Amino acid sequence: MHVQAKDRAGNLSDIYSVTALLDNTPPVFEEMIDDIIPRNTKKWEWCARDEDSQIRYRFVMDQKPFSIPTGPFTNVKQTILTEKNGKWYVHIQAKDRAGNISPVKTVFAQMTTQKEGLNYNINVNFFSSAIKPIHNKGILSLGKILQTYPNTVAIIEAHTDNIGEQNKNLRLSQKRADYVRKILIERSHISPDRIKSFGYGSTRPIADNNTPEGQLKNRRAEALIFYTKMNE
């Protein structure tokens, strides 16, 4: 708004200009995702979009899925959590200079003080001596996780039942692990350097090999997902 004053003598003042922020739309947070892969230290960073570039924030960390931050809004846009176990949440609000406050944005991270990484059940099994799994659904689900968390790597571990020679089972399990890796690369478009594959033959059973049901459970593939790079 531009204002000018005039007295009865006809004298005009200088023009005085002021601005006002007319806005009733709260800030909108940029995408933040839940972190399902256990880690020792988690750094959260956040940013919200708004017509007003000077946005302030407040937040709280706890183990409650629903919380409302309290206290003053500040310029802090990150926080670090370490040496915790279990699922931890961060709840954030943003406020612009017009006084509009965003809804609470909540995301979680799975924390651990033990070894980092996620043991992910691909839910993949194999018929007898087959290299290809019964279905690829679990592999493609793993692919989505690796796409969602691009800073992760995965180790594929494949197994057999105890029928047949041990060396043959080791070779078969390696072929199974390599096939799962191939599906992740070709169909989920995961970079080859993010995936390693290992076969363990019949050395790591999870069920009784004396029954057909147990043998089927042992003919499986599993995945370990990490944020840290794998050793060569």
ZAVEXPA-31473 format. One record per atom (N, C-alpha, C, O): x, y, z; residue in three letters. Coordinates in steps of 0.2 Angstrom, whole numbers, padded with zeros to 4 digits, always signed. Layout:
N
XYZALA...
# end
This chain:
232
+0004-0006+0000MET+0000+0000+0000MET+0004+0006+0000MET+0010+0006+0003MET+0003+0011-0004HIS+0006+0017-0004HIS+0002+0023-0002HIS-0004+0024-0004HIS+0005+0027+0003VAL+0001+0032+0006VAL+0004+0039+0005VAL+0010+0040+0006VAL+0000+0044+0004GLN+0003+0051+0004GLN-0002+0056+0008GLN-0008+0055+0007GLN+0001+0061+0011ALA-0003+0065+0015ALA-0003+0072+0012ALA+0002+0074+0009ALA-0008+0076+0013LYS-0009+0083+0011LYS-0012+0087+0016LYS-0017+0086+0019LYS-0009+0093+0017ASP-0012+0098+0022ASP-0016+0103+0019ASP-0016+0103+0012ASP-0019+0108+0022ARG-0024+0113+0019ARG-0020+0118+0015ARG-0023+0121+0011ARG-0014+0118+0017ALA-0009+0123+0013ALA-0007+0120+0006ALA-0004+0123+0002ALA-0009+0114+0005GLY-0008+0110-0001GLY-0001+0107-0001GLY+0001+0104-0007GLY+0002+0106+0004ASN+0009+0103+0005ASN+0008+0095+0005ASN+0004+0093+0008ASN+0012+0092+0000LEU+0011+0085+0000LEU+0017+0081+0003LEU+0023+0084+0003LEU+0016+0076+0007SER+0021+0072+0010SER+0024+0068+0005SER+0022+0067+0000SER+0030+0065+0007ASP+0033+0060+0003ASP+0028+0054+0003ASP+0024+0053+0008ASP+0029+0050-0002ILE+0025+0044-0002ILE+0028+0038+0003ILE+0034+0037+0002ILE+0023+0036+0007TYR+0025+0031+0011TYR+0022+0024+0009TYR+0016+0023+0008TYR+0027+0019+0008SER+0024+0012+0006SER+0025+0007+0011SER+0030+0007+0015SER+0020+0003+0012VAL+0020-0003+0017VAL+0018-0009+0013VAL+0014-0008+0008VAL+0020-0014+0015THR+0018-0021+0013THR+0015-0025+0018THR+0016-0024+0024THR+0010-0029+0016ALA+0006-0033+0021ALA+0006-0040+0017ALA+0005-0041+0011ALA+0007-0045+0021LEU+0007-0052+0019LEU+0000-0055+0020LEU-0002-0056+0025LEU-0004-0055+0014LEU-0011-0058+0015LEU-0011-0065+0013LEU-0010-0067+0007LEU-0012-0070+0017ASP-0011-0077+0016ASP-0015-0081+0021ASP-0014-0079+0027ASP-0019-0085+0019ASN-0022-0090+0024ASN-0021-0097+0022ASN-0024-0101+0025ASN-0015-0098+0019THR-0013-0105+0017THR-0007-0107+0021THR-0002-0104+0021THR-0008-0113+0025PRO-0002-0115+0029PRO+0003-0118+0025PRO+0002-0120+0019PRO+0010-0118+0027PRO+0015-0121+0024PRO+0014-0129+0023PRO+0010-0132+0027PRO+0017-0131+0017VAL+0016-0138+0016VAL+0023-0142+0016VAL+0027-0139+0013VAL+0024-0147+0020PHE+0030-0150+0020PHE+0032-0154+0014PHE+0027-0157+0011PHE+0038-0154+0012GLU+0041-0158+0007GLU+0041-0165+0009GLU+0040-0167+0015GLU+0041-0170+0004GLU+0040-0177+0006GLU+0046-0179+0011GLU+0052-0178+0011GLU+0043-0183+0016MET+0047-0186+0021MET+0045-0193+0022MET+0039-0194+0021MET+0049-0198+0022ILE+0047-0205+0022ILE+0049-0209+0029ILE+0054-0207+0032ILE+0045-0214+0031ASP+0047-0218+0036ASP+0053-0222+0035ASP+0054-0224+0029ASP+0057-0223+0040ASP+0063-0226+0039ASP+0063-0233+0043ASP+0063-0234+0049ASP+0061-0238+0039ILE+0060-0245+0042ILE+0066-0249+0043ILE+0066-0255+0046ILE+0072-0247+0041ILE+0078-0250+0041ILE+0082-0249+0048ILE+0084-0243+0048ILE+0083-0253+0053PRO+0086-0251+0059PRO+0093-0248+0058PRO+0097-0251+0054PRO+0094-0243+0062ARG+0101-0240+0062ARG+0102-0237+0069ARG+0098-0236+0073ARG+0109-0236+0070ASN+0111-0233+0076ASN+0110-0226+0077ASN+0108-0223+0082ASN+0110-0222+0071THR+0110-0215+0072THR+0105-0213+0066THR+0106-0215+0060THR+0100-0208+0067LYS+0096-0206+0062LYS+0096-0198+0062LYS+0095-0195+0067LYS+0097-0195+0056LYS+0096-0188+0056LYS+0090-0186+0052LYS+0090-0188+0046LYS+0086-0182+0055TRP+0080-0180+0051TRP+0081-0173+0049TRP+0084-0169+0052TRP+0079-0171+0043GLU+0079-0164+0040GLU+0073-0163+0037GLU+0070-0167+0034GLU+0070-0157+0037TRP+0064-0155+0035TRP+0064-0148+0032TRP+0068-0144+0033TRP+0059-0147+0027CYS+0058-0141+0024CYS+0050-0141+0022CYS+0048-0146+0019CYS+0048-0135+0022ALA+0041-0134+0020ALA+0040-0128+0015ALA+0044-0124+0014ALA+0035-0129+0010ARG+0034-0124+0005ARG+0029-0119+0007ARG+0024-0121+0010ARG+0030-0113+0005ASP+0025-0108+0006ASP+0026-0102+0002ASP+0032-0101+0000ASP+0021-0097+0001GLU+0022-0091-0002GLU+0027-0087+0002GLU+0031-0083-0001GLU+0027-0088+0008ASP+0032-0084+0013ASP+0038-0088+0013ASP+0038-0094+0015ASP+0044-0085+0012SER+0050-0089+0012SER+0053-0090+0019SER+0057-0094+0020SER+0050-0086+0024GLN+0053-0086+0031GLN+0048-0090+0035GLN+0044-0088+0038GLN+0049-0097+0035ILE+0045-0101+0038ILE+0049-0104+0045ILE+0055-0105+0044ILE+0046-0105+0050ARG+0049-0107+0056ARG+0046-0114+0058ARG+0040-0115+0056ARG+0049-0117+0063TYR+0047-0124+0064TYR+0047-0125+0072TYR+0051-0122+0075TYR+0043-0130+0074ARG+0044-0133+0080ARG+0043-0141+0080ARG+0039-0143+0075ARG+0046-0145+0084PHE+0046-0152+0084PHE+0046-0155+0090PHE+0048-0152+0095PHE+0044-0162+0091VAL+0045-0166+0096VAL+0047-0173+0094VAL+0044-0175+0089VAL+0052-0176+0098MET+0053-0183+0096MET+0051-0187+0102MET+0052-0186+0108MET+0048-0193+0101ASP+0045-0198+0106ASP+0044-0204+0103ASP+0045-0205+0097ASP+0041-0209+0106GLN+0039-0215+0104GLN+0031-0216+0103GLN+0029-0221+0103GLN+0028-0210+0103LYS+0021-0210+0102LYS+0019-0209+0094LYS+0022-0204+0091LYS+0015-0212+0091PRO+0013-0211+0084PRO+0009-0205+0083PRO+0009-0202+0078PRO+0006-0202+0089PHE+0002-0196+0088PHE+0004-0191+0094PHE+0003-0192+0099PHE+0007-0185+0092SER+0009-0180+0097SER+0009-0173+0093SER+0009-0173+0087SER+0008-0168+0097ILE+0008-0161+0095ILE+0014-0158+0098ILE+0014-0157+0104ILE+0018-0155+0094PRO+0023-0151+0096PRO+0021-0145+0100PRO+0016-0142+0098PRO+0024-0143+0105THR+0023-0136+0109THR+0029-0132+0109THR+0034-0134+0107THR+0028-0126+0112GLY+0034-0122+0112GLY+0034-0117+0106GLY+0030-0117+0102GLY+0040-0113+0106PRO+0040-0108+0101PRO+0043-0111+0095PRO+0046-0116+0094PRO+0041-0107+0089PHE+0044-0109+0082PHE+0051-0106+0082PHE+0052-0100+0083PHE+0055-0110+0079THR+0062-0108+0078THR+0064-0109+0071THR+0060-0112+0066THR+0071-0108+0069ASN+0073-0109+0063ASN+0077-0116+0062ASN+0079-0118+0057ASN+0076-0120+0067VAL+0079-0127+0067VAL+0076-0131+0062VAL+0069-0132+0062VAL+0079-0134+0058LYS+0077-0138+0052LYS+0079-0145+0052LYS+0079-0149+0047LYS+0082-0148+0058GLN+0085-0154+0058GLN+0086-0156+0065GLN+0086-0152+0070GLN+0086-0163+0066THR+0088-0166+0073THR+0091-0173+0072THR+0090-0176+0067THR+0095-0175+0077ILE+0098-0181+0076ILE+0096-0186+0082ILE+0096-0183+0088ILE+0095-0192+0081LEU+0093-0197+0086LEU+0098-0202+0086LEU+0100-0205+0081LEU+0101-0204+0092THR+0106-0210+0093THR+0105-0213+0099THR+0102-0211+0104THR+0108-0219+0099GLU+0108-0224+0105GLU+0101-0225+0108GLU+0100-0225+0114GLU+0096-0227+0103LYS+0090-0228+0105LYS+0088-0235+0102LYS+0090-0237+0097LYS+0083-0238+0105ASN+0080-0244+0102ASN+0072-0244+0101ASN+0069-0240+0104ASN+0070-0247+0096GLY+0063-0247+0094GLY+0061-0242+0089GLY+0065-0239+0086GLY+0055-0240+0089LYS+0052-0236+0084LYS+0051-0229+0087LYS+0048-0228+0092LYS+0055-0224+0084TRP+0054-0217+0086TRP+0051-0212+0081TRP+0053-0213+0075TRP+0048-0208+0084TYR+0044-0203+0079TYR+0047-0196+0080TYR+0049-0194+0085TYR+0046-0192+0075VAL+0047-0185+0075VAL+0041-0182+0072VAL+0038-0183+0067VAL+0038-0177+0076HIS+0032-0173+0074HIS+0034-0166+0073HIS+0037-0163+0078HIS+0032-0163+0068ILE+0035-0157+0066ILE+0029-0152+0064ILE+0024-0155+0060ILE+0029-0146+0065GLN+0024-0141+0063GLN+0028-0135+0060GLN+0034-0134+0062GLN+0025-0132+0055ALA+0028-0126+0051ALA+0023-0120+0052ALA+0017-0121+0052ALA+0026-0114+0053LYS+0022-0108+0053LYS+0025-0102+0049LYS+0031-0101+0049LYS+0021-0099+0045ASP+0023-0093+0041ASP+0022-0087+0045ASP+0019-0087+0051ASP+0024-0081+0042ARG+0023-0075+0046ARG+0016-0072+0046ARG+0015-0068+0050ARG+0012-0075+0042ALA+0005-0073+0043ALA+0001-0077+0048ALA-0005-0076+0050ALA+0005-0081+0052GLY+0002-0085+0057GLY-0001-0092+0056GLY-0004-0095+0060GLY-0001-0094+0049ASN-0004-0100+0047ASN+0001-0106+0049ASN+0007-0106+0048ASN-0002-0111+0053ILE+0002-0116+0056ILE+0000-0123+0052ILE-0006-0124+0051ILE+0004-0126+0050SER+0003-0133+0046SER+0000-0138+0051SER+0001-0138+0057SER-0003-0143+0048PRO-0004-0149+0051PRO+0002-0152+0054PRO+0007-0151+0051PRO+0002-0157+0059VAL+0008-0160+0061VAL+0010-0165+0056VAL+0006-0169+0054VAL+0016-0165+0054LYS+0019-0170+0050LYS+0023-0175+0054LYS+0027-0173+0058LYS+0022-0181+0054THR+0025-0186+0058THR+0028-0192+0053THR+0025-0194+0049THR+0034-0193+0055VAL+0037-0199+0052VAL+0041-0203+0057VAL+0042-0200+0063VAL+0043-0209+0056PHE+0046-0213+0061PHE+0053-0216+0058PHE+0054-0216+0052PHE+0057-0218+0063ALA+0063-0222+0061ALA+0064-0228+0066ALA+0062-0227+0072ALA+0066-0233+0063GLN+0067-0239+0067GLN+0074-0239+0070GLN+0079-0239+0066GLN+0075-0238+0076MET+0082-0238+0079MET+0084-0244+0083MET+0080-0248+0085MET+0091-0245+0083THR+0094-0250+0086THR+0101-0248+0089THR+0104-0244+0086THR+0102-0251+0095THR+0109-0250+0098THR+0113-0257+0096THR+0119-0257+0098THR+0110-0261+0092GLN+0114-0267+0090GLN+0116-0267+0083GLN+0117-0261+0081GLN+0117-0272+0080LYS+0119-0272+0073LYS+0114-0269+0068LYS+0108-0271+0069LYS+0116-0264+0064GLU+0112-0261+0060GLU+0109-0266+0054GLU+0113-0271+0052GLU+0104-0264+0051GLY+0101-0268+0045GLY+0095-0271+0046GLY+0093-0272+0052GLY+0091-0273+0041LEU+0085-0276+0041LEU+0085-0283+0038LEU+0087-0284+0032LEU+0083-0288+0042ASN+0082-0295+0039ASN+0075-0295+0036ASN+0070-0295+0040ASN+0075-0295+0030TYR+0069-0294+0026TYR+0067-0301+0023TYR+0071-0304+0019TYR+0061-0303+0025ASN+0058-0310+0022ASN+0055-0309+0015ASN+0050-0306+0015ASN+0059-0311+0010ILE+0057-0310+0003ILE+0050-0315+0002ILE+0047-0313-0003ILE+0050-0320+0006ASN+0044-0325+0006ASN+0045-0328-0001ASN+0040-0329-0005ASN+0051-0330-0003VAL+0052-0334-0009VAL+0054-0341-0008VAL+0059-0342-0004VAL+0051-0346-0011ASN+0053-0353-0010ASN+0053-0356-0017ASN+0051-0353-0022ASN+0056-0362-0017PHE+0058-0365-0024PHE+0055-0372-0024PHE+0055-0376-0018PHE+0053-0375-0029PHE+0052-0382-0030PHE+0058-0386-0031PHE+0063-0384-0035PHE+0059-0391-0027SER+0064-0396-0028SER+0071-0393-0030SER+0074-0389-0026SER+0073-0394-0036SER+0080-0392-0038SER+0079-0386-0043SER+0084-0384-0047SER+0073-0383-0043ALA+0072-0377-0047ALA+0077-0371-0045ALA+0078-0370-0039ALA+0079-0367-0050ILE+0083-0361-0049ILE+0078-0355-0048ILE+0079-0351-0044ILE+0073-0355-0053LYS+0068-0350-0052LYS+0063-0351-0046LYS+0061-0356-0045LYS+0061-0346-0043PRO+0057-0346-0037PRO+0049-0348-0039PRO+0048-0347-0045PRO+0045-0350-0035ILE+0038-0351-0036ILE+0035-0345-0039ILE+0031-0346-0043ILE+0036-0339-0036HIS+0034-0333-0039HIS+0039-0327-0037HIS+0043-0328-0033HIS+0038-0322-0041ASN+0042-0316-0040ASN+0040-0310-0036ASN+0043-0305-0035ASN+0034-0311-0033LYS+0030-0306-0029LYS+0035-0303-0024LYS+0035-0297-0023LYS+0038-0307-0020GLY+0042-0305-0014GLY+0048-0302-0016GLY+0050-0297-0013GLY+0051-0304-0022ILE+0057-0301-0025ILE+0055-0293-0027ILE+0059-0289-0026ILE+0050-0293-0030LEU+0048-0286-0033LEU+0046-0281-0027LEU+0047-0275-0027LEU+0043-0284-0021SER+0042-0280-0015SER+0049-0278-0012SER+0049-0272-0010SER+0054-0282-0012LEU+0061-0280-0010LEU+0063-0275-0015LEU+0066-0270-0012LEU+0062-0275-0021GLY+0064-0270-0026GLY+0061-0263-0024GLY+0065-0258-0025GLY+0055-0263-0022LYS+0052-0257-0020LYS+0055-0254-0014LYS+0056-0247-0014LYS+0057-0258-0010ILE+0061-0255-0004ILE+0067-0252-0006ILE+0069-0247-0003ILE+0071-0256-0010LEU+0077-0253-0012LEU+0077-0247-0016LEU+0081-0242-0016LEU+0071-0246-0020GLN+0070-0240-0024GLN+0068-0234-0019GLN+0070-0228-0020GLN+0064-0236-0014THR+0062-0231-0009THR+0068-0228-0005THR+0068-0222-0003THR+0073-0232-0003TYR+0079-0230+0001TYR+0085-0231-0004TYR+0089-0236-0003TYR+0086-0226-0008PRO+0092-0227-0013PRO+0099-0227-0010PRO+0104-0229-0014PRO+0100-0226-0004ASN+0106-0226+0000ASN+0108-0233+0003ASN+0112-0233+0007ASN+0104-0238+0001THR+0104-0244+0004THR+0108-0249-0001THR+0108-0248-0007THR+0110-0255+0002VAL+0113-0260-0001VAL+0109-0267+0001VAL+0107-0267+0007VAL+0110-0272-0003ALA+0106-0278+0000ALA+0111-0284-0002ALA+0115-0284-0007ALA+0110-0289+0003ILE+0113-0295+0002ILE+0108-0301+0001ILE+0104-0301+0006ILE+0108-0304-0004ILE+0103-0310-0005ILE+0106-0316-0003ILE+0112-0318-0005ILE+0103-0320+0001GLU+0105-0326+0003GLU+0100-0332+0001GLU+0094-0331+0003GLU+0102-0337-0002ALA+0098-0342-0004ALA+0100-0349-0001ALA+0106-0350+0000ALA+0095-0353-0001HIS+0096-0360+0003HIS+0093-0365-0001HIS+0089-0364-0005HIS+0095-0372+0001THR+0092-0378-0001THR+0089-0382+0005THR+0091-0381+0011THR+0086-0387+0003ASP+0085-0393+0008ASP+0091-0397+0008ASP+0096-0396+0005ASP+0091-0403+0012ASN+0097-0407+0013ASN+0097-0413+0008ASN+0101-0417+0009ASN+0092-0413+0003ILE+0092-0418-0002ILE+0098-0417-0007ILE+0098-0412-0010ILE+0102-0422-0008GLY+0107-0422-0013GLY+0114-0420-0010GLY+0114-0420-0004GLY+0119-0420-0014GLU+0126-0419-0012GLU+0126-0412-0009GLU+0123-0407-0012GLU+0131-0411-0004GLN+0132-0404-0001GLN+0134-0399-0006GLN+0132-0393-0007GLN+0139-0401-0010ASN+0142-0397-0015ASN+0137-0395-0021ASN+0137-0389-0023ASN+0133-0399-0023LYS+0128-0398-0028LYS+0123-0393-0025LYS+0121-0388-0028LYS+0121-0394-0018ASN+0117-0389-0015ASN+0120-0382-0015ASN+0116-0377-0015ASN+0126-0382-0013LEU+0129-0375-0013LEU+0129-0372-0020LEU+0127-0366-0020LEU+0130-0375-0025ARG+0130-0372-0032ARG+0123-0370-0033ARG+0122-0365-0036ARG+0118-0375-0032LEU+0111-0373-0033LEU+0109-0367-0029LEU+0105-0362-0032LEU+0111-0366-0023SER+0109-0361-0019SER+0112-0354-0022SER+0109-0349-0022SER+0118-0355-0024GLN+0121-0349-0027GLN+0117-0346-0033GLN+0116-0341-0035GLN+0115-0351-0037LYS+0112-0350-0043LYS+0105-0346-0042LYS+0102-0342-0045LYS+0102-0349-0036ARG+0095-0346-0034ARG+0097-0339-0032ARG+0093-0334-0034ARG+0102-0337-0028ALA+0103-0331-0026ALA+0105-0326-0032ALA+0102-0320-0032ALA+0108-0329-0036ASP+0110-0325-0042ASP+0104-0323-0046ASP+0103-0318-0049ASP+0099-0328-0047TYR+0093-0327-0050TYR+0089-0321-0047TYR+0086-0317-0050TYR+0088-0321-0040VAL+0085-0316-0037VAL+0088-0309-0038VAL+0085-0304-0040VAL+0095-0309-0038ARG+0098-0303-0040ARG+0097-0300-0047ARG+0096-0294-0048ARG+0097-0305-0051LYS+0095-0303-0058LYS+0088-0300-0059LYS+0087-0295-0063LYS+0083-0303-0055ILE+0077-0300-0056ILE+0077-0293-0053ILE+0073-0288-0056ILE+0080-0292-0048LEU+0080-0285-0045LEU+0084-0280-0049LEU+0082-0274-0050LEU+0089-0282-0053ILE+0092-0278-0058ILE+0088-0276-0064ILE+0088-0271-0066ILE+0085-0282-0067GLU+0082-0281-0073GLU+0075-0278-0073GLU+0072-0275-0077GLU+0071-0280-0067ARG+0064-0278-0067ARG+0063-0272-0062ARG+0058-0268-0063ARG+0067-0272-0057SER+0066-0266-0052SER+0071-0261-0054SER+0071-0256-0050SER+0076-0262-0058HIS+0081-0257-0060HIS+0085-0255-0055HIS+0087-0249-0054HIS+0087-0260-0051ILE+0092-0258-0045ILE+0099-0259-0048ILE+0101-0264-0051ILE+0103-0254-0046SER+0110-0254-0048SER+0114-0261-0046SER+0113-0262-0040SER+0117-0264-0051PRO+0121-0270-0049PRO+0125-0270-0043PRO+0126-0274-0039PRO+0129-0264-0042ASP+0133-0263-0036ASP+0130-0262-0030ASP+0134-0262-0025ASP+0123-0262-0030ARG+0120-0262-0023ARG+0118-0269-0021ARG+0115-0269-0015ARG+0119-0274-0025ILE+0116-0281-0023ILE+0122-0286-0023ILE+0125-0286-0028ILE+0123-0290-0018LYS+0127-0295-0018LYS+0123-0302-0017LYS+0118-0301-0013LYS+0125-0307-0019SER+0121-0314-0018SER+0126-0319-0016SER+0132-0320-0018SER+0123-0323-0011PHE+0127-0329-0009PHE+0123-0335-0008PHE+0117-0334-0006PHE+0125-0341-0009GLY+0122-0347-0008GLY+0125-0351-0002GLY+0131-0351-0002GLY+0121-0354+0002TYR+0123-0357+0008TYR+0121-0365+0008TYR+0122-0368+0013TYR+0118-0367+0003GLY+0116-0374+0002GLY+0111-0376+0008GLY+0107-0372+0009GLY+0113-0381+0011SER+0108-0384+0016SER+0111-0382+0023SER+0108-0385+0028SER+0116-0378+0024THR+0119-0377+0030THR+0115-0373+0035THR+0117-0372+0041THR+0110-0369+0033ARG+0106-0365+0037ARG+0098-0366+0037ARG+0095-0362+0035ARG+0096-0372+0039PRO+0089-0374+0039PRO+0085-0370+0044PRO+0088-0368+0049PRO+0079-0369+0042ILE+0075-0365+0047ILE+0069-0370+0049ILE+0065-0368+0053ILE+0069-0376+0046ALA+0063-0381+0047ALA+0066-0388+0047ALA+0071-0389+0045ALA+0061-0392+0048ASP+0063-0400+0049ASP+0064-0402+0041ASP+0059-0402+0038ASP+0070-0405+0039ASN+0071-0407+0033ASN+0068-0414+0032ASN+0068-0417+0027ASN+0065-0417+0037ASN+0062-0424+0037ASN+0055-0424+0034ASN+0052-0429+0033ASN+0052-0418+0033THR+0045-0417+0031THR+0045-0413+0024THR+0049-0409+0023THR+0041-0415+0020PRO+0040-0411+0013PRO+0039-0403+0015PRO+0041-0399+0012PRO+0035-0402+0020GLU+0033-0395+0022GLU+0040-0391+0024GLU+0041-0386+0022GLU+0044-0395+0028GLY+0050-0392+0031GLY+0055-0391+0025GLY+0058-0386+0025GLY+0055-0396+0021GLN+0060-0395+0015GLN+0058-0389+0011GLN+0063-0385+0008GLN+0052-0388+0010LEU+0049-0382+0006LEU+0051-0375+0009LEU+0054-0371+0006LEU+0051-0375+0016LYS+0053-0369+0019LYS+0060-0368+0019LYS+0062-0362+0019LYS+0064-0373+0019ASN+0071-0372+0019ASN+0074-0370+0012ASN+0079-0367+0011ASN+0070-0372+0006ARG+0072-0370+0000ARG+0069-0362-0001ARG+0064-0361-0004ARG+0073-0358+0001ARG+0071-0351+0001ARG+0076-0346+0000ARG+0082-0348-0001ARG+0074-0340-0001ALA+0079-0334-0002ALA+0077-0329+0003ALA+0071-0327+0004ALA+0082-0325+0006GLU+0081-0320+0011GLU+0085-0314+0009GLU+0090-0314+0005GLU+0084-0308+0012ALA+0088-0302+0010ALA+0090-0299+0017ALA+0086-0298+0022ALA+0096-0296+0017LEU+0098-0291+0022LEU+0099-0285+0019LEU+0103-0284+0014LEU+0096-0279+0022ILE+0097-0273+0019ILE+0100-0268+0024ILE+0099-0268+0030ILE+0105-0264+0021PHE+0109-0260+0025PHE+0110-0253+0022PHE+0109-0252+0016PHE+0111-0248+0027TYR+0113-0242+0024TYR+0121-0241+0023TYR+0123-0238+0019TYR+0125-0245+0027THR+0132-0245+0026THR+0134-0249+0019THR+0130-0254+0017THR+0139-0247+0016LYS+0142-0251+0010LYS+0144-0258+0012LYS+0147-0259+0018LYS+0143-0262+0008MET+0146-0269+0009MET+0153-0270+0008MET+0156-0266+0003MET+0156-0274+0012ASN+0164-0275+0011ASN+0165-0279+0005ASN+0161-0284+0003ASN+0170-0278+0001GLU+0172-0282-0005GLU+0174-0288-0003GLU+0176-0293-0007GLU
# end
